[in-house]
Amino acid sequence: MRNLYENGSMTITVLPACPDCLALSFTRMEPGLVIRALKLYAKTQS
């Protein structure tokens, strides 16, 4: 597993078995932060 974003208890993990899928595991994560992280992930895949 590869962590694209990690800050304390906030983590976004990419599942290697499903590279097009994001598994979001978080506590108290802000929606805006999720969107920014997803956009960053999209840039790394393009």
KOLLONU-78671 format. One record per residue (C-alpha): residue number from 1; residue in three letters; x, y, z. Coordinates in steps of 0.05 Angstrom, whole numbers, plus 5000, padded with zeros to 4 digits. Layout:
REM residues N
NUM:Ala:X:Y:Z
...
REM end
This chain:
REM residues 46
1:Met:5000:5000:5000
2:Arg:5023:5070:4985
3:Asn:5004:5131:5026
4:Leu:4995:5192:4982
5:Tyr:4975:5237:5040
6:Glu:4987:5227:5113
7:Asn:4977:5277:5169
8:Gly:4966:5249:5238
9:Ser:4904:5206:5234
10:Met:4885:5230:5164
11:Thr:4909:5181:5111
12:Ile:4891:5166:5039
13:Thr:4912:5098:5017
14:Val:4915:5071:4946
15:Leu:4898:4998:4939
16:Pro:4949:4964:4893
17:Ala:4897:4912:4872
18:Cys:4853:4968:4845
19:Pro:4896:5025:4820
20:Asp:4836:5064:4795
21:Cys:4802:5060:4862
22:Leu:4819:5102:4924
23:Ala:4806:5075:4993
24:Leu:4794:5133:5038
25:Ser:4807:5120:5111
26:Phe:4802:5182:5154
27:Thr:4778:5213:5218
28:Arg:4755:5286:5220
29:Met:4778:5297:5148
30:Glu:4753:5360:5114
31:Pro:4717:5351:5047
32:Gly:4762:5404:5016
33:Leu:4824:5367:5038
34:Val:4797:5303:5006
35:Ile:4785:5339:4941
36:Arg:4855:5369:4940
37:Ala:4886:5302:4954
38:Leu:4845:5269:4899
39:Lys:4867:5323:4850
40:Leu:4939:5312:4870
41:Tyr:4930:5237:4859
42:Ala:4900:5250:4790
43:Lys:4961:5291:4771
44:Thr:5008:5235:4790
45:Gln:4969:5186:4746
46:Ser:4967:5230:4684
REM end
